[in-house]
Amino acid sequence: MALTLRTPARPAAPPLLHRTGPGLLLACLGTAAAWALHAAVPAVPRLTAAVVLGVAAAHLPGLRPVVRGPARPGLSLAGRRLMRAGIVLLGLALGLDDLLGLGWATLAMVLAVVAATFAGTLWLGRRLGLPGDQPLLVATGYSICGASAICAVAETAGSDEEDVAASVALVTLCGTLAIAVLPMLHHPLGLDAPGFGRWVGASVHDVGQVVATAQTAGPAALREAVVVKLMRVLLLAPLVAGVALALARRARRAAAPTAGGTAVTRAAGARRPAPMPLFVAGFLLAAAVRSTGLLPDEALALAQDGRELLLAAALFGLGSAVDLPALLRTGGRIALLGLGSWVVVAGVSYLGVLLTR
C-alpha cells in the first residue's frame, strides 16, 4: 500500500492590521506626544518634535526592542504611506498657479542640480575607488530622492545587497543630518522662507527629510520645498531609463558573452518605475481641485489639520528608522564621498536659488 506524504501547510500570514497595528498605534502616540510638546513649548514645531521623538524612541532601552521588533512594520508603513498621503493633501494648500509660478528658471535650476550632483558624485566615487555600484547608487540617491531612488537603480543594475545597504545608510545619515544642520544656515545664508524652502527641496535627499527640514521655516518654505522636491522625483524615471540603456550598451560591447548576457537580462527585465509616482499625481490633482475655488474654507482647514497629523505620524516613523550606531559605522571612503556630494548638491542648489530669485 503506497504511502502519500503530505507537505505541511504553511501558516497563513497574519492580517495586515495585526502586522502593522502596533507600529501605527505607536506612531499615533508619538504624534500625540509631539502635539503635547508643542503645546508646552510653542517654539518647537510639531513636525520637528515628531522626528526627534521618533529618533529617541528608536534608542531608548525600553522602547528600542519594540521599535525594532513588532512595531517596525507599522512604523515603516507610516513613514512611507502616511507621508505620501500628507503630501497629496499638501496639494490643497497650493493652486496650479503656484506651481506654474515657479517658472522655467526654477525647472532649469532643478535640472542643473540633478545633473551636477549625479555627475560629480559618480566621478568622485570612482576616483576614491569605491567598490561595485556604490558610486552609481550614491550619485542617484543624492541627486534624486534618497533611498527610493537607490533601490530603483539597484534593481535595474542588479547591484549587490552590500552596495545597496552601504549607499542607503550613507544617504540616510546625511539626510538626517540635514534636518538639524540646514535650519541653522537659514538666516546666515540670507534666505527668506520661500528661498530656504527651494534650497531644501533642491538639496535634501528623501521626501520625508525635505518635509522635516523645510517646515522649520514655516508653511511658505514647506510649500516651496515640496514642489521643488517633486520636480526632482519626476526625474527618477528618465534617470533609471538612462542607466538601463547604459548597461545594455556596455553589455553589447563586453567581450565576455556571459557577463554581457547577464547585464542585458537584468537591465531589460527589471521593473522600471512609473513615469510619475502615484502620490505626485495625487498632489497635482489636489492642486488642480484647489484651483477651481469650489472647496469651502472649512474643507481646506480640515485638510490642513489632516495633513499635519499625517505628516507628524510619518515623520515619527521616519525618525524611528534611524539607527545612529549603524550609521556611524560607515566606511571612511564612502563617508568622504557623502561629504563631497553633500557640498556639491548644497552649493549648486544654493547658487541656483540665488540666480532664480
N, C-alpha and C positions, 0 to 999 in steps of 0.2 A: 504494500500500500504506500503510495507516494505521499511524502510529507510536503506540505506547502508552507514555506517560510514567509511570514508577513513582516513587512518593514513597519516598525512602529511609526504611527502618525506623528508628524511634527506638531508641537504645541502651537496653538493659534497665537498670532501676535496680539499683544494687548491692544485694546481700542486706543484710538488716538488721544482721547481725553484722559485716559489712565496714564499714558506716557508723558503727556505734556502738562497735565493738570498741576502737579506740584510746582513746576517751574513757572507756569503762568500765575499761580497763586503767589509765589514769592515775588514775581515782577509787580503784581498789584500791591503787595505790602511795601515793596521798595518805592513805588510811586507815591503811596500814601505817606511814607516817611519823608520823601522829598518835598511833598506839599507842606508837611508839618515843619520841616526845617526852614522852608522859605517863609512860612508864617512867623516863625520865631526870629529868623534873621532875614529880613526882606532884601538885604543886599546880595544874598545868594540866590541866583536864578534857579527855578525848579529843575530845569533840564540839566544844569550843571550839577546840582545836588544828586540827581538820579544817577549820573555817570559815576560820581565819587562814591556813592553808596553801593553801586554795583561792584566797583573795584574792591571796596572794603569787605563786602560780603564774600568775595572770592578768596580773601586772605585771612579772615577771622577764623581761629582754630575751631570754634563751634559750628560755624556755617560752611566752612570750606568743603567738608565731606558731602554735605547736601548739595551745594552748588555744583561740585564736580561729579556728583552721582545722580540721584533720582531727579533732581531739578534741572539737569543740563538740557534734556530735550525741549522742555517748555521755555527755558531761558533763551535757547538758540532760536526757537520759533518766534519769540518776542523780538529778538534782535533783528530778525530778517523780515518777517511778515508784518509785524506791527509798525516797523519803521517805514515800510513801503506804503502801508495804509495811511500813515500820518503824512507822508509826502503827497499822496493823492489829495488829501484834504487841504494840504497847503496850497494846492492849485486854486481853491476857492478864495484864498486871500489875494489872488492876482487876477488880472484880466489879460486877454491876449494882447491888448495894447501895451501892457507892462513887458511882456515877452518880446514883442516886436520892437519896443522902445530901446532894447539893448543895442540893436543895430548891427551893421556889418563889421564895425570896428571891434566890438566885443567878440564876435564869431572869429574874426581873424586872430585876435589875441589868444583865444582858446586853442585854435589850430596851431599857432606858433608855440604855445606852452607844451602841448602834447608832443609835437614833433621834436622840439629841442630836448625835452626830458627823456623821451624814448631813445633818441639817437645818442645823447650824451651819456645816459646810464649804460646803454649797451656797449658803447666804446670803452667806458671806464671799467666795466666789469670784465671785459676781455683783457684789458691791459693789466688788471690785477690778477689775472689767471684763475678766476673762479671756475669751478668745475661744472660740467654738464650744461644744463639750460638755465642755471641761476642768473647769468646776465640778462637773458631774454625775459625771464619771469619777473625779475625785479624791475626791469625797464617798463614792462607792461603794467605792473601794479602801481608804480609811481605815476605814470603818465595818464592812466585811465581811471580806474576805480578800485584800487586795492586788491583784496583777496579774491573777490569775484572775478576780476579780470585775469588774475594769475591762474585761477582754476580753469577758465575758459581757454586760455592759451596752452596751458599744460595738457589739457585734454586733446587739443589739436596736435600738439607736438609730441605727445606720448612721453612726457617728461617723467623722470624718476620721482618717487614719493619723497625721498630725502631732499631733492632740489625744491620741490613744491613746499615742503614743510619749512625749510630754511627761509625761502622767499616770503612766505606768508608771515612767519614770525617777525622778519625784519620790517615789512611794511606795516604790520600791526603795531610794532614798537614805535616806529617813527610817527605813525598817525596818532597814536595815543599821546605821545609827547607833544604833538601839535596842539592838542586840546588845551594843554597847560601853557605852552610857550607862546603861541601866536596871539592870544588876547593881551599878553603883556607888551607886545610890539604894536598894538593898535594905535595908540596915541603917539609914541615916539616916532613912528614912520609917517606921521602927518596924514593919516587916512580918516575920512569921515565914515559913518556907519555903512552906507552903500558901498563905498570903495573897499572897506575892510571885508565886507561880505563877498565882493567879487574876487578879492585876493584869496580868501579862504576857499571859495569854490574852485578856483583855478589851481590851487597848490596842495590842498589836503587830499588824501588818497580815497578813503572809503566814504560813502554817502553818510553813514551814521556819524563818523568823525567830523564831517563837514557841518552837520547839524549841531553837534555838541560844541564845536568851536565858534561858529558864527552866531549862535543865539546869545552869546555873552555880550554882544554889541546891540542887541535889540531886534525887533521884528523886521525892520528895513534891511539890516545886514543879513538876517536869515533868508529873506526872500531872494535877495540878490545872489547869495551863496548857492542856494539850491538850484536856481535857474542856470547859473554858470556851470555848476557841477553836472547837471543833467545834460548840458551840451557835451561835456566830456564823456559821459556814459554812452551817449549816442554814437561815439566814435569807436566803441568796442567792436561792433560787428565788422566794419571795414578793416580794423587792425587785425582781427583774427583771420579774416579772409586773406589779407596780405601775408600773414605768417604761413598760412596753409599753402599759398601759391609759391612762397619762397622755399618751403620744404619740398614741395613737389619738384620745383626746378632743380634744387640741389640733388634730389634723388635721381633725376634723369641724368645728371652729369656724373653721378658717382660711378666709380669703376666696379665696385663690388655689387653684383645684382641683388644679393640677399639683403644687404643693408638698405640699398635703394628701394627694393620692393617693400620692405617694412615701413620705410618712411612714407612712401606713396600711399600705402594702405592706411596708415594712421592719419595722414593728412586728409585723405579723401573720405575715410569712413567715420571720422569723429563728428560728434554732434556739434553743429555750429550755432552760435547764439542767434536769436531772432534779430531782425534789423532794428527793432525798437523794443526794449523791455516793457512788459505789460504795465508796470507801475508808472513808467514815463508816459505811456499813452493815457493812463488814467489821470495823471497830473495835467496833461494838456487838455483833456476832456473837461476836467473840473474848471480849468481856467476859461474854457470856452463857455461853460454854463454861467460862470460868474459874469462874463462879458455881456450876456443877454440882459442883465439887470432884472431878471424875473424873480430871483431869490430875495425874500424879505430879510431885513436886518436881523431878525430873531434867528432865522436859519443860519445865517453867516456867523452869528455869535455862538450858536450851538456847535457849529462845525469847528470854530476856533477852540472851544473848550475840549471837544473830542480830539482834535489834533494834539493839543498839549498833553492829554492823558496818554494817547498812543505813543507819542514820541518819548515821553518820560519812561513808560514801561519798556520801550525798545532800547533806550539808552541805558537803563538799568541792566537789561540783558546783555547789551554790548559790553558794558563795564565788567560784568561778572565773568566774561570770557577771557579777560586779561590775566595772564599768568606771569607776573613780574620776574620770578626767578628764572623761568624758562627763557623769557625774552632777553634777560641779561647774559644768558649763556651763548648768545650768537657769536660766531667766529669773528676774528679781528678783520679779515679782509672783506667779508660781506658787510660788517658794520661800517667799514670805511666807505664801501660803495653806497650804503644807505645815507651816510652823512653827505657825501659828494652829490648824490642825486637830490637830496633834500635842499642843498644850497642852490642847485640848478633850478629846480621847479619853483622854489620860493622867490629866487632872484628874477627869473624870467617873467613870472606872473606878476610880481610887484612892478617891474618895468612896464608890462602890458597895461596894468591898471592905471599907472600914471599917464601913459600915452592915450588912453581912451577915456579920460575924464570928460 
